[in-house]
Amino acid sequence: MQVMITHRGMSRTRVLQIGRLQLLAMALSLVLLLMLASGAIYHFVFLKAARDGWPVVSQIVKLVVRDEIAQRDRFMRENLDAIALRVGEMHAKLVKLEAVGARVSGMAGVKVQEMKPVPRAAGDGRGGPFVPAPQASLQDLQTLLSSLDEAAEQHLDLFTLVESRLLDARLRAMMVPNSRPVDGPLGSGFGFRIDPFSARAALHTGLDFPADVGTPIQAAAGGIVLSSDWHPAYGYMVEIDHGNGLVTRYAHASRLLVDAGALVKRGQKIAEVGSTGRSTGPHLHFEVLLDGVPQDPMHFLEGGARDGAESLAAAKTARKR
């Protein structure tokens, strides 16, 4: 591109050569100057018009500012609605977590009131320098909610697993025969004794509980009735399977109240005391068998659920040896 400059005071015409790069630089400089000018106009004219209340310009500025404020408010409302929804979901999870925690605490024997923090007394001294907390942004709040949500899910899964394990342990304890089958004193114990019929030494495979005819016989633990029928030696007898190879036997009854295959719970009345079969008088003959081998029932009855479970584990270990 050539630019020719002529003047009557000049002896000759001057010619300027402008290349493409120079032309582009001039165009960019012009654009930059226009942008600076527009910024200056906005700053000095529109802002002054808005402050001084010029008739037309101030209205235009107010419309622009109002639109920006409306967009910002809309953005804030949408984000606040999303945060409110997340907070509601978190609250529901915390309520569920609290309910599961209360159940787990109850199963573990811990009172929920003991786990709550002690309220601060009104006269407690407090003080120290004021160090303001940093202002959290919207993104920080969303990140915090996400981390809290993830932590709540993990704790809920953990509590559910603990509750399952505690429930399983509780069910196992309920299947251990550690409740006395008859309310009354103990007669003959487990072990060798003189047989009342043959007068010879013989193994007594259970415990005898002397009682009046018709005294209720209760299941020592929950289980399924294996048999409820007559036996030549035991008379009317009930056998209950408690799982894990553990069976209890209730003999010499006068009346049977359950049928084979029935599901019974701990303490349920299953028969009545009598003197049927090989018996010298009314009493209950109570046996505990592990894999068909008679065990001393006192090991289960004396200690309760925990010691009964330990006795079962010890008996199994001895059987393996």
Rosetta silent file (secondary structure, phi, psi, omega in degrees, C-alpha in Angstrom):
SEQUENCE: MQVMITHRGMSRTRVLQIGRLQLLAMALSLVLLLMLASGAIYHFVFLKAARDGWPVVSQIVKLVVRDEIAQRDRFMRENLDAIALRVGEMHAKLVKLEAVGARVSGMAGVKVQEMKPVPRAAGDGRGGPFVPAPQASLQDLQTLLSSLDEAAEQHLDLFTLVESRLLDARLRAMMVPNSRPVDGPLGSGFGFRIDPFSARAALHTGLDFPADVGTPIQAAAGGIVLSSDWHPAYGYMVEIDHGNGLVTRYAHASRLLVDAGALVKRGQKIAEVGSTGRSTGPHLHFEVLLDGVPQDPMHFLEGGARDGAESLAAAKTARKR
SCORE:     score description
SCORE:     0.000 S_00000001
   1 L     0.000  132.722 -179.333    0.000    0.000    0.000 S_00000001
   2 E  -117.732  137.011  176.461    1.375    3.446   -0.994 S_00000001
   3 E  -120.159  121.418 -178.602    0.399    6.812    0.485 S_00000001
   4 E  -101.299  129.071 -178.036    1.426    9.945   -1.508 S_00000001
   5 E  -116.330  120.957  178.905    1.840   13.219    0.411 S_00000001
   6 L  -125.045  146.635  178.315    1.924   16.507   -1.563 S_00000001
   7 L  -156.051  148.064 -177.695    2.117   20.137   -0.371 S_00000001
   8 L   -68.712  -20.201  178.241    2.859   23.474   -2.079 S_00000001
   9 L   -85.712   -8.448 -179.434    5.638   24.075    0.411 S_00000001
  10 L   -95.963  139.391 -179.392    7.309   20.798   -0.503 S_00000001
  11 L   -70.061  -27.902  179.420    9.619   20.658   -3.469 S_00000001
  12 L  -148.025  165.160 -178.875    8.451   17.148   -4.354 S_00000001
  13 L   -80.254  134.580  178.338    5.795   14.576   -3.452 S_00000001
  14 E   -97.359  143.043  179.990    6.609   12.084   -0.731 S_00000001
  15 E  -120.076  123.768  177.732    5.579    8.425   -1.006 S_00000001
  16 E  -104.032  130.317  178.028    5.052    6.251    2.089 S_00000001
  17 E   -97.348  119.648  179.402    5.181    2.448    1.741 S_00000001
  18 L  -115.483  116.877  179.193    2.829    0.650    4.242 S_00000001
  19 L   -84.054  178.589 -178.880    3.087   -3.117    4.418 S_00000001
  20 H   -66.214  -40.938  179.804    0.499   -5.634    5.576 S_00000001
  21 H   -64.777  -40.384  178.361    2.007   -6.015    9.046 S_00000001
  22 H   -65.984  -37.606  178.391    2.088   -2.269    9.545 S_00000001
  23 H   -66.023  -39.959  178.224   -1.522   -2.028    8.415 S_00000001
  24 H   -65.992  -39.825  178.408   -2.559   -4.772   10.834 S_00000001
  25 H   -64.541  -38.813  178.050   -0.721   -3.063   13.688 S_00000001
  26 H   -65.904  -39.904  178.875   -2.475    0.194   12.927 S_00000001
  27 H   -64.537  -43.584  178.574   -5.872   -1.552   12.891 S_00000001
  28 H   -63.812  -39.331  177.896   -5.204   -3.216   16.249 S_00000001
  29 H   -62.763  -39.190  178.717   -4.065    0.091   17.702 S_00000001
  30 H   -64.600  -43.214  178.179   -7.282    1.702   16.488 S_00000001
  31 H   -61.645  -43.888  179.501   -9.401   -1.022   18.052 S_00000001
  32 H   -61.591  -42.532  177.413   -7.514   -0.683   21.337 S_00000001
  33 H   -61.952  -39.516  177.983   -8.028    3.077   21.315 S_00000001
  34 H   -64.590  -40.681  178.569  -11.751    2.586   20.691 S_00000001
  35 H   -64.048  -43.430  177.866  -12.002    0.133   23.592 S_00000001
  36 H   -63.262  -39.498  178.822  -10.188    2.542   25.898 S_00000001
  37 H   -64.977  -43.226  179.114  -12.422    5.337   24.769 S_00000001
  38 H   -64.224  -39.132  176.694  -15.576    3.297   25.350 S_00000001
  39 H   -63.596  -41.362  178.600  -14.349    2.337   28.820 S_00000001
  40 H   -64.530  -41.653  178.391  -13.634    5.933   29.624 S_00000001
  41 H   -61.350  -44.462 -179.808  -17.045    6.970   28.354 S_00000001
  42 H   -62.101  -42.663 -175.042  -18.725    4.269   30.467 S_00000001
  43 H   -70.649  -45.526 -173.040  -16.757    5.215   33.533 S_00000001
  44 H   -89.203  -27.864 -176.796  -17.035    8.958   33.323 S_00000001
  45 H   -96.923  -55.629 -174.420  -20.368    9.364   31.574 S_00000001
  46 H   -68.893  -42.647  179.122  -22.622    6.429   32.490 S_00000001
  47 H   -66.337  -39.013  176.814  -21.521    6.206   36.104 S_00000001
  48 H   -65.976  -37.246  178.618  -21.811    9.963   36.509 S_00000001
  49 H   -65.721  -38.753  179.666  -25.216    9.805   34.849 S_00000001
  50 H   -67.958  -37.888 -179.951  -26.327    7.075   37.240 S_00000001
  51 H   -72.774  -40.639 -176.493  -25.092    9.035   40.260 S_00000001
  52 H   -86.850  -10.685  177.735  -26.458   12.404   39.131 S_00000001
  53 L    75.849   41.578  176.799  -29.723   11.000   37.769 S_00000001
  54 L   -61.129  143.489 -170.579  -29.504   12.132   34.122 S_00000001
  55 L   -56.867  -51.820 -172.178  -32.915   11.586   32.487 S_00000001
  56 L   -94.476  -48.912 -174.463  -32.148    9.082   29.715 S_00000001
  57 H   -63.891  -39.315 -179.328  -28.708    7.652   30.463 S_00000001
  58 H   -62.966  -36.593  177.972  -29.519    6.877   34.098 S_00000001
  59 H   -65.521  -40.107  178.247  -32.548    4.821   33.044 S_00000001
  60 H   -63.908  -43.627  179.474  -30.409    2.814   30.610 S_00000001
  61 H   -62.887  -42.486  179.629  -27.811    2.199   33.287 S_00000001
  62 H   -62.569  -39.737  177.811  -30.485    1.133   35.771 S_00000001
  63 H   -63.018  -42.585  179.523  -31.934   -1.343   33.255 S_00000001
  64 H   -64.096  -47.376 -179.780  -28.487   -2.867   32.633 S_00000001
  65 H   -63.530  -40.859  179.667  -27.702   -3.086   36.343 S_00000001
  66 H   -62.675  -39.460  178.177  -31.165   -4.473   37.080 S_00000001
  67 H   -65.492  -41.388  177.594  -30.696   -7.184   34.459 S_00000001
  68 H   -63.331  -42.150  179.171  -27.316   -8.126   35.928 S_00000001
  69 H   -64.837  -40.589  179.254  -28.793   -8.257   39.434 S_00000001
  70 H   -63.480  -42.291  177.637  -31.703  -10.376   38.184 S_00000001
  71 H   -63.251  -42.563  179.213  -29.315  -12.829   36.519 S_00000001
  72 H   -64.711  -41.639  178.401  -27.196  -13.018   39.678 S_00000001
  73 H   -63.702  -41.076  178.302  -30.291  -13.534   41.830 S_00000001
  74 H   -62.088  -42.477  178.385  -31.533  -16.257   39.486 S_00000001
  75 H   -62.674  -42.794 -179.839  -28.144  -17.991   39.660 S_00000001
  76 H   -66.243  -41.020  179.696  -28.123  -17.747   43.465 S_00000001
  77 H   -62.906  -43.399  179.421  -31.696  -19.077   43.745 S_00000001
  78 H   -62.088  -43.797  179.247  -30.911  -22.062   41.532 S_00000001
  79 H   -69.435  -37.437  177.480  -27.808  -22.892   43.543 S_00000001
  80 H   -66.027  -37.349  176.210  -29.597  -22.335   46.842 S_00000001
  81 H   -63.331  -42.089  178.425  -32.391  -24.661   45.707 S_00000001
  82 H   -64.640  -41.376  178.694  -29.803  -27.308   44.814 S_00000001
  83 H   -66.291  -40.638  178.510  -28.065  -26.855   48.178 S_00000001
  84 H   -61.372  -39.785  177.303  -31.403  -27.008   50.000 S_00000001
  85 H   -63.234  -43.588  178.141  -32.179  -30.280   48.219 S_00000001
  86 H   -63.685  -39.919  178.790  -28.768  -31.692   49.219 S_00000001
  87 H   -64.341  -40.612  177.111  -29.298  -30.530   52.803 S_00000001
  88 H   -62.039  -42.424  177.293  -32.705  -32.251   52.858 S_00000001
  89 H   -63.357  -40.857  177.577  -31.151  -35.480   51.600 S_00000001
  90 H   -62.623  -41.596  179.413  -28.411  -35.148   54.218 S_00000001
  91 H   -62.226  -42.069  178.490  -31.009  -34.603   56.950 S_00000001
  92 H   -62.603  -41.375  179.284  -32.895  -37.733   55.870 S_00000001
  93 H   -66.888  -38.305  178.919  -29.666  -39.758   55.925 S_00000001
  94 H   -66.868  -37.880  176.187  -28.735  -38.386   59.347 S_00000001
  95 H   -63.035  -43.891  177.788  -32.186  -39.312   60.701 S_00000001
  96 H   -64.368  -40.305  178.327  -31.762  -42.819   59.299 S_00000001
  97 H   -63.656  -39.596  178.891  -28.220  -42.950   60.696 S_00000001
  98 H   -65.951  -39.112  179.125  -29.496  -41.883   64.111 S_00000001
  99 H   -65.862  -44.708  178.037  -32.195  -44.567   64.047 S_00000001
 100 H   -64.136  -39.950  178.165  -29.691  -47.287   63.088 S_00000001
 101 H   -62.598  -38.685  178.057  -27.284  -45.986   65.743 S_00000001
 102 H   -65.378  -40.437  178.379  -30.018  -46.158   68.378 S_00000001
 103 H   -65.353  -44.789 -179.964  -30.812  -49.767   67.406 S_00000001
 104 H   -63.785  -41.374  178.745  -27.140  -50.747   67.419 S_00000001
 105 H   -62.998  -40.888  178.201  -26.599  -49.005   70.769 S_00000001
 106 H   -64.456  -40.281  179.136  -29.587  -50.819   72.235 S_00000001
 107 H   -68.523  -30.433  179.402  -28.333  -54.186   70.989 S_00000001
 108 H   -85.673   -3.896  179.209  -24.875  -53.412   72.409 S_00000001
 109 L    79.878   22.034  179.522  -26.362  -52.416   75.774 S_00000001
 110 L  -108.373  131.333  177.961  -25.320  -48.760   75.515 S_00000001
 111 L   -80.183  133.910 -178.929  -27.789  -46.010   76.395 S_00000001
 112 H   -64.017  -33.163 -178.942  -28.057  -43.279   73.783 S_00000001
 113 H   -63.011  -30.797 -179.447  -28.390  -40.632   76.521 S_00000001
 114 H   -72.099  -19.181 -177.552  -24.930  -41.527   77.813 S_00000001
 115 H   -90.598  -10.427 -178.692  -23.393  -40.770   74.412 S_00000001
 116 L   -78.195  144.834 -179.498  -24.809  -37.232   74.145 S_00000001
 117 L   -66.906  148.062  179.347  -22.464  -34.352   75.033 S_00000001
 118 L   -74.836  128.835 -179.528  -22.926  -32.663   78.391 S_00000001
 119 L   -65.016  146.847 -178.773  -24.470  -29.192   77.930 S_00000001
 120 L   -74.249  136.248  177.900  -22.247  -26.241   78.819 S_00000001
 121 L   -70.129  153.104 -175.600  -23.085  -24.454   82.041 S_00000001
 122 L   -67.329  -29.515 -176.020  -24.181  -20.837   81.762 S_00000001
 123 L   -94.282    9.977 -179.987  -21.363  -19.555   83.948 S_00000001
 124 L   -65.184  134.267  178.318  -18.470  -21.261   82.188 S_00000001
 125 L   -75.840  134.638  177.638  -15.632  -18.856   81.427 S_00000001
 126 L  -141.081  153.001 -179.818  -14.763  -18.401   77.770 S_00000001
 127 L   179.325 -167.708 -178.716  -12.537  -15.987   75.889 S_00000001
 128 L   123.038  165.078 -179.755   -9.629  -15.454   73.526 S_00000001
 129 L   -67.893  152.091  178.983   -8.816  -13.281   70.517 S_00000001
 130 L   -87.383  114.927  176.422  -11.339  -12.967   67.703 S_00000001
 131 L  -119.070  102.136 -175.645  -10.072  -14.676   64.564 S_00000001
 132 L   -63.374  142.750  178.291  -12.805  -14.564   61.902 S_00000001
 133 L   -74.825  147.718  178.722  -13.375  -17.735   59.918 S_00000001
 134 L   -65.997  142.978 -179.877  -12.691  -17.574   56.177 S_00000001
 135 L   -73.775  125.844 -178.908  -15.723  -16.971   54.002 S_00000001
 136 L   -85.767  138.262  177.233  -16.703  -20.141   52.153 S_00000001
 137 L   -83.409  172.220  178.796  -17.642  -19.903   48.500 S_00000001
 138 H   -62.789  -39.411  177.941  -20.555  -21.679   46.867 S_00000001
 139 H   -64.698  -37.021  177.279  -18.194  -24.257   45.407 S_00000001
 140 H   -64.005  -41.226  179.259  -16.724  -24.852   48.879 S_00000001
 141 H   -64.344  -42.492  178.681  -20.203  -25.464   50.292 S_00000001
 142 H   -64.013  -40.284  177.538  -21.036  -27.922   47.523 S_00000001
 143 H   -64.523  -41.612  178.650  -17.738  -29.752   48.082 S_00000001
 144 H   -63.212  -42.750  178.517  -18.400  -29.880   51.833 S_00000001
 145 H   -63.323  -39.684  178.833  -21.897  -31.253   51.279 S_00000001
 146 H   -62.951  -43.155  179.840  -20.535  -33.912   48.922 S_00000001
 147 H   -67.552  -39.043  177.269  -17.931  -35.016   51.471 S_00000001
 148 H   -65.452  -39.565  178.517  -20.524  -35.079   54.275 S_00000001
 149 H   -62.503  -44.277  178.881  -22.876  -37.087   52.075 S_00000001
 150 H   -64.522  -41.583  178.318  -20.142  -39.612   51.325 S_00000001
 151 H   -64.524  -39.588  178.355  -19.185  -39.857   55.015 S_00000001
 152 H   -63.610  -40.983  177.698  -22.831  -40.384   55.991 S_00000001
 153 H   -62.308  -43.330  179.590  -23.158  -43.198   53.441 S_00000001
 154 H   -63.944  -44.219  179.852  -20.006  -44.888   54.778 S_00000001
 155 H   -67.068  -35.939  177.786  -21.132  -44.613   58.404 S_00000001
 156 H   -64.724  -43.751  177.310  -24.590  -45.893   57.492 S_00000001
 157 H   -62.618  -39.779  179.786  -23.067  -48.934   55.750 S_00000001
 158 H   -65.493  -45.155  179.204  -20.793  -49.494   58.763 S_00000001
 159 H   -63.123  -38.651  179.156  -23.675  -49.257   61.240 S_00000001
 160 H   -64.145  -40.985  177.748  -25.749  -51.627   59.103 S_00000001
 161 H   -64.540  -44.524  179.503  -22.898  -54.160   59.079 S_00000001
 162 H   -63.279  -41.316  178.687  -22.415  -53.838   62.864 S_00000001
 163 H   -62.073  -40.598  179.044  -26.156  -54.206   63.409 S_00000001
 164 H   -63.048  -43.463  179.895  -26.167  -57.355   61.268 S_00000001
 165 H   -65.731  -42.262  179.206  -23.257  -58.826   63.235 S_00000001
 166 H   -64.674  -40.074  178.583  -24.861  -57.947   66.593 S_00000001
 167 H   -65.203  -40.375  177.922  -28.175  -59.417   65.471 S_00000001
 168 H   -62.966  -43.244  178.223  -26.436  -62.588   64.334 S_00000001
 169 H   -64.871  -37.775  179.127  -24.645  -62.868   67.692 S_00000001
 170 H   -66.218  -41.501  177.984  -27.910  -62.225   69.518 S_00000001
 171 H   -64.456  -39.821  177.843  -29.700  -64.916   67.512 S_00000001
 172 H   -63.003  -40.535  178.443  -26.877  -67.355   68.204 S_00000001
 173 H   -65.003  -34.610  178.776  -27.120  -66.581   71.927 S_00000001
 174 H   -69.224  -20.587  179.751  -30.875  -67.182   71.774 S_00000001
 175 L   -89.794   -0.395  177.996  -30.200  -70.643   70.330 S_00000001
 176 L   -90.300  127.062 -176.777  -27.992  -71.640   73.298 S_00000001
 177 L   -75.366   83.350 -178.778  -29.970  -73.623   75.932 S_00000001
 178 L  -117.328    8.958  176.020  -29.193  -71.513   78.994 S_00000001
 179 L  -101.498  136.733  179.521  -32.711  -71.095   80.454 S_00000001
 180 L   -64.673  130.026 -176.633  -33.896  -73.493   83.152 S_00000001
 181 L   -74.900  -19.814 -178.608  -36.611  -75.711   81.682 S_00000001
 182 L  -138.812  136.914  174.499  -38.448  -76.050   85.012 S_00000001
 183 L   -80.693  107.183 -178.758  -38.822  -73.644   87.933 S_00000001
 184 L   166.325  175.374 -177.817  -37.607  -75.702   90.850 S_00000001
 185 L   -73.338  160.696  177.322  -34.636  -77.268   92.626 S_00000001
 186 L   -90.827  135.679  177.212  -32.101  -79.527   90.955 S_00000001
 187 L   -97.793 -110.186 -178.947  -32.120  -83.207   91.857 S_00000001
 188 L   -76.197  137.718 -178.020  -29.685  -85.668   90.349 S_00000001
 189 L   -95.647 -174.792 -178.932  -26.809  -84.140   88.361 S_00000001
 190 L   -81.422  139.232  176.345  -24.840  -85.119   85.292 S_00000001
 191 E   130.614 -171.350 -179.145  -22.265  -87.923   85.616 S_00000001
 192 E   -77.019  142.004  179.172  -21.862  -91.416   87.000 S_00000001
 193 E  -155.626  176.041  175.100  -24.248  -92.548   89.760 S_00000001
 194 E   -83.931  120.781 -179.120  -25.960  -95.666   91.090 S_00000001
 195 L   -64.711  129.555 -176.361  -28.813  -96.570   88.765 S_00000001
 196 L   -68.215  -15.417 -178.736  -32.112  -96.605   90.754 S_00000001
 197 L  -100.016  -43.005 -176.618  -33.373  -99.707   88.911 S_00000001
 198 L   -98.701  -11.483 -177.952  -30.281 -101.922   88.541 S_00000001
 199 L    60.081   27.249  177.370  -28.296 -100.612   91.546 S_00000001
 200 L  -116.942  158.099  178.598  -25.203 -100.525   89.339 S_00000001
 201 E   -66.949  133.337 -178.694  -22.938  -97.621   88.400 S_00000001
 202 E  -152.879  156.482  179.936  -24.183  -95.903   85.246 S_00000001
 203 E   -82.927  123.134  172.542  -23.796  -92.603   83.453 S_00000001
 204 E   -90.018  113.678 -167.825  -26.616  -90.145   84.058 S_00000001
 205 L   -86.993    9.287 -179.627  -26.698  -88.196   80.787 S_00000001
 206 L  -156.731 -156.684  177.571  -28.653  -85.167   82.006 S_00000001
 207 E  -118.799  143.156  175.915  -30.152  -83.292   84.937 S_00000001
 208 E  -106.766  129.454  176.452  -33.231  -84.271   86.960 S_00000001
 209 E  -116.485   99.438  178.263  -35.598  -81.559   88.163 S_00000001
 210 E   -62.603  135.193  179.492  -38.128  -82.977   90.694 S_00000001
 211 L  -161.364  162.187  179.017  -41.527  -81.302   90.276 S_00000001
 212 L   -70.483  153.912  176.771  -45.235  -82.001   90.633 S_00000001
 213 L   -62.072  133.200 -179.370  -47.138  -83.638   87.806 S_00000001
 214 L    95.120   -4.493  176.447  -48.421  -80.986   85.428 S_00000001
 215 L   -63.233  134.417 -177.745  -45.632  -78.457   86.117 S_00000001
 216 E   -63.791  138.065  172.689  -44.877  -76.553   82.884 S_00000001
 217 E  -107.034  125.763 -174.600  -41.768  -77.580   80.956 S_00000001
 218 E  -112.180  146.922  177.624  -40.260  -74.687   79.000 S_00000001
 219 L   -65.482  130.498 -179.180  -37.894  -74.702   76.038 S_00000001
 220 L   -73.238  -15.966  177.370  -34.377  -73.824   77.204 S_00000001
 221 L  -165.361  167.777  178.224  -33.757  -71.990   73.893 S_00000001
 222 L   -73.908  152.605  179.317  -35.382  -71.373   70.547 S_00000001
 223 E   172.747 -165.272 -179.580  -35.310  -74.054   67.884 S_00000001
 224 E  -117.333  133.740 -178.751  -37.247  -76.599   65.838 S_00000001
 225 E   -69.980  119.249  176.908  -38.928  -79.638   67.381 S_00000001
 226 E   -79.312  -46.379 -178.969  -37.216  -82.792   66.113 S_00000001
 227 E  -150.088  151.006  176.433  -39.552  -85.263   67.780 S_00000001
 228 E  -148.164   89.035 -170.016  -42.473  -85.257   70.187 S_00000001
 229 E  -160.360 -176.796  178.959  -43.448  -88.838   70.916 S_00000001
 230 E   -84.725  140.618  175.691  -43.211  -91.845   73.228 S_00000001
 231 E  -131.200  137.053 -175.695  -39.834  -93.458   74.022 S_00000001
 232 L   -56.314  -38.940 -177.813  -39.457  -96.751   75.937 S_00000001
 233 L   -93.010  -38.625 -174.880  -36.853  -95.330   78.365 S_00000001
 234 L   -90.628   -8.694 -176.229  -37.674  -91.605   78.330 S_00000001
 235 E    69.524 -144.082  175.827  -41.464  -91.935   78.230 S_00000001
 236 E   -72.264  122.455 -170.586  -43.158  -88.935   76.632 S_00000001
 237 E  -138.890  145.505  175.383  -40.236  -86.884   75.303 S_00000001
 238 E  -120.036  133.371  174.013  -39.585  -83.740   73.269 S_00000001
 239 E  -118.692  133.627 -178.285  -36.359  -83.114   71.352 S_00000001
 240 E  -122.328  130.151  176.959  -35.508  -79.622   70.043 S_00000001
 241 E   -93.646  123.029 -178.752  -32.822  -78.849   67.461 S_00000001
 242 E  -104.675    6.638 -178.702  -31.055  -75.519   68.129 S_00000001
 243 E    84.646  165.432 -179.559  -28.658  -75.663   65.176 S_00000001
 244 L    57.638   30.115  178.849  -24.890  -76.167   65.096 S_00000001
 245 L    76.065   11.304 -176.065  -25.389  -79.801   66.161 S_00000001
 246 E  -100.204  126.203 -178.397  -26.988  -78.747   69.480 S_00000001
 247 E  -133.939  139.825  173.064  -30.075  -80.653   70.679 S_00000001
 248 E  -114.147  149.466 -175.941  -31.996  -80.567   73.972 S_00000001
 249 E  -128.477  133.307 -178.079  -34.103  -83.408   75.307 S_00000001
 250 E  -124.590  111.634 -168.458  -37.056  -83.178   77.753 S_00000001
 251 E  -119.603  166.495  176.999  -38.145  -86.572   79.096 S_00000001
 252 E    67.347   26.923 -177.968  -40.699  -88.336   81.379 S_00000001
 253 E   -72.814  156.105  175.164  -43.448  -85.810   80.543 S_00000001
 254 E   -92.290  -25.156 -179.637  -47.085  -86.460   81.310 S_00000001
 255 E  -151.497  138.614  178.852  -48.348  -84.450   78.343 S_00000001
 256 E  -104.656  136.560 -173.684  -46.773  -83.130   75.144 S_00000001
 257 L  -115.195   -0.734  179.239  -47.839  -79.703   73.834 S_00000001
 258 L  -130.283  157.533  178.781  -45.842  -79.366   70.591 S_00000001
 259 L  -110.599  159.676  177.861  -45.563  -81.410   67.418 S_00000001
 260 L   -60.140  137.700 -178.879  -42.527  -82.399   65.373 S_00000001
 261 L    91.859   -8.386 -179.253  -41.469  -79.637   62.969 S_00000001
 262 L   -74.457  146.815  176.061  -42.879  -76.836   65.116 S_00000001
 263 E   -94.969  122.082 -177.968  -40.824  -73.679   65.665 S_00000001
 264 E  -118.330  157.101  178.040  -40.539  -72.842   69.367 S_00000001
 265 L  -115.414  164.931 -179.500  -39.001  -69.893   71.194 S_00000001
 266 L   -58.061  133.755  178.455  -37.125  -69.650   74.467 S_00000001
 267 L    83.639   -2.658 -179.780  -39.406  -70.051   77.479 S_00000001
 268 L   -73.126  139.507  178.639  -42.314  -71.483   75.474 S_00000001
 269 E   -73.354  120.972 -175.763  -44.319  -74.207   77.242 S_00000001
 270 E  -116.119  -18.665 -178.866  -43.697  -77.451   75.350 S_00000001
 271 E  -165.288 -178.911  177.059  -44.824  -80.170   77.800 S_00000001
 272 E  -129.069  144.985 -176.398  -45.833  -80.932   81.398 S_00000001
 273 E   -62.793  141.889  176.632  -43.893  -82.811   84.060 S_00000001
 274 E  -150.460 -158.393  178.600  -44.800  -86.470   84.597 S_00000001
 275 L  -142.703   46.784 -178.118  -43.302  -89.836   85.491 S_00000001
 276 L   -89.522  160.085  178.719  -43.561  -91.803   82.268 S_00000001
 277 L    75.791 -148.169 -176.842  -40.980  -94.261   80.959 S_00000001
 278 L   -84.067   82.087 -173.714  -38.081  -95.401   83.110 S_00000001
 279 L  -142.729  146.579  178.630  -38.800  -93.158   86.088 S_00000001
 280 L  -100.516   -5.274 -178.797  -39.243  -93.576   89.848 S_00000001
 281 L   179.629  168.283 -177.074  -41.312  -90.396   90.360 S_00000001
 282 L   -64.770  123.885  177.137  -42.485  -87.159   88.768 S_00000001
 283 E  -169.911  168.395  173.666  -39.571  -85.111   87.486 S_00000001
 284 E  -107.137  127.884  171.913  -38.059  -83.676   84.289 S_00000001
 285 E   -98.720  115.975 -174.108  -34.994  -85.337   82.807 S_00000001
 286 E  -114.726  126.401 -179.897  -33.182  -82.621   80.810 S_00000001
 287 E  -124.807  151.789  172.130  -30.327  -83.372   78.399 S_00000001
 288 E  -125.307  121.662 -178.909  -28.052  -81.302   76.146 S_00000001
 289 E  -118.216  136.721  175.433  -26.425  -83.141   73.239 S_00000001
 290 E  -117.897  113.754 -175.598  -23.730  -81.847   70.893 S_00000001
 291 L    54.494   37.619  177.685  -23.434  -83.878   67.699 S_00000001
 292 L    83.517   -2.813 -178.470  -25.236  -86.685   69.540 S_00000001
 293 E  -101.143  125.637 -179.938  -22.824  -86.677   72.524 S_00000001
 294 E   -63.173  135.663  176.223  -24.352  -85.802   75.953 S_00000001
 295 E  -116.756  159.221  177.078  -22.952  -82.644   77.589 S_00000001
 296 L   -72.787  113.308 -177.603  -23.295  -81.409   81.155 S_00000001
 297 L   -62.697  -23.330 -179.136  -26.323  -79.063   80.977 S_00000001
 298 H   -64.570  -27.243  176.926  -25.058  -77.085   83.985 S_00000001
 299 H   -63.456  -26.090  179.539  -22.274  -75.671   81.822 S_00000001
 300 H   -93.569  -34.318 -173.864  -24.999  -73.983   79.780 S_00000001
 301 H   -80.813  -27.410 -172.003  -27.480  -73.127   82.541 S_00000001
 302 L   -76.387  -36.770 -167.965  -25.160  -71.528   85.071 S_00000001
 303 L   -97.407   -8.121 -176.397  -23.545  -68.750   83.055 S_00000001
 304 H    85.565 -163.365 -172.157  -26.303  -67.256   80.908 S_00000001
 305 H   -64.927  -47.137 -175.155  -26.084  -66.422   77.218 S_00000001
 306 H   -67.007  -50.069 -179.138  -22.436  -65.447   77.005 S_00000001
 307 H   -67.160  -31.882  176.990  -21.062  -68.302   79.107 S_00000001
 308 H   -64.129  -40.970  177.107  -23.442  -70.720   77.408 S_00000001
 309 H   -65.479  -39.015  177.590  -22.047  -69.733   74.029 S_00000001
 310 H   -65.730  -37.020  177.325  -18.517  -70.120   75.391 S_00000001
 311 H   -64.289  -39.705  177.598  -19.437  -73.570   76.732 S_00000001
 312 H   -63.475  -44.792  179.165  -20.734  -74.528   73.310 S_00000001
 313 H   -63.027  -40.465  179.252  -17.499  -73.342   71.672 S_00000001
 314 H   -65.412  -39.866  178.827  -15.428  -75.220   74.274 S_00000001
 315 H   -65.147  -38.572  177.690  -17.440  -78.379   73.741 S_00000001
 316 H   -65.291  -41.509  178.883  -16.948  -78.163   69.983 S_00000001
 317 H   -62.140  -41.986  179.476  -13.214  -77.692   70.431 S_00000001
 318 H   -65.162  -36.109  178.526  -13.061  -80.736   72.709 S_00000001
 319 H   -64.369  -39.558 -179.364  -15.012  -82.775   70.153 S_00000001
 320 H   -65.673  -34.492  179.747  -12.521  -81.878   67.401 S_00000001
 321 L   -70.073    0.000    0.000   -9.624  -83.047   69.559 S_00000001
